[in-house]
Amino acid sequence: MNVAAVVEERQGLRATSGNFPGWGGVQTEDYRLGRMAIDLVDARRRRMAWHGTAEGRVSPDMLRDAGAAVEMAVAAIFEGFTVQATSAAAAARAPKAY
């Protein structure tokens, strides 16, 4: 298994509303973007069996409790885990979830 995570400082544009229709503007906005990738590797065949990613804004609360934020990101990534066992024998050897 390979796991990579990064938090980047970003700057984006946000539309603002004005007092009259059509008088809106644009503001710059600083934010943090977090990305995580998990690769499951088939060591016997030496190839990647599955790749999952998550990306989103990182709030100050997430930075204060990074462990919980990482757990949520990992759970979101594994929601997309769709690899099936290739045979009944392989399914019998697979670890059981408790």
QUINOR-V981027 format. One record per residue. N is the residue number from 1. SS is DSSP state (H for helix, E for strand, - for the rest). NEAR is the number of other ideal C-beta (glycine too) atoms within 8 Angstrom. Layout:
n = <N;N>
ss = <SS;SS>
near = <NEAR;NEAR>
//
This chain:
n = <1;2;3;4;5;6;7;8;9;10;11;12;13;14;15;16;17;18;19;20;21;22;23;24;25;26;27;28;29;30;31;32;33;34;35;36;37;38;39;40;41;42;43;44;45;46;47;48;49;50;51;52;53;54;55;56;57;58;59;60;61;62;63;64;65;66;67;68;69;70;71;72;73;74;75;76;77;78;79;80;81;82;83;84;85;86;87;88;89;90;91;92;93;94;95;96;97;98>
ss = <-;E;E;E;E;E;E;E;E;E;E;E;E;E;E;E;-;-;-;-;-;-;-;-;E;E;E;E;E;E;E;E;E;E;E;E;E;E;E;E;E;E;-;-;-;-;E;E;E;E;E;E;E;E;E;E;E;-;-;H;H;H;H;H;-;H;H;H;H;H;H;H;H;H;H;H;H;H;-;-;-;-;-;-;-;-;-;H;H;H;H;H;H;-;-;-;-;->
near = <6;7;8;6;10;7;9;8;5;8;7;7;7;8;7;8;4;9;3;5;4;5;7;8;7;8;7;8;8;6;9;10;11;16;11;15;11;13;10;10;10;9;5;4;5;6;6;8;7;9;8;10;9;10;7;7;7;11;6;5;6;11;11;6;8;8;6;8;12;10;8;8;13;10;8;8;13;9;6;6;8;5;6;4;7;4;6;6;6;9;8;6;5;7;3;4;3;2>
//
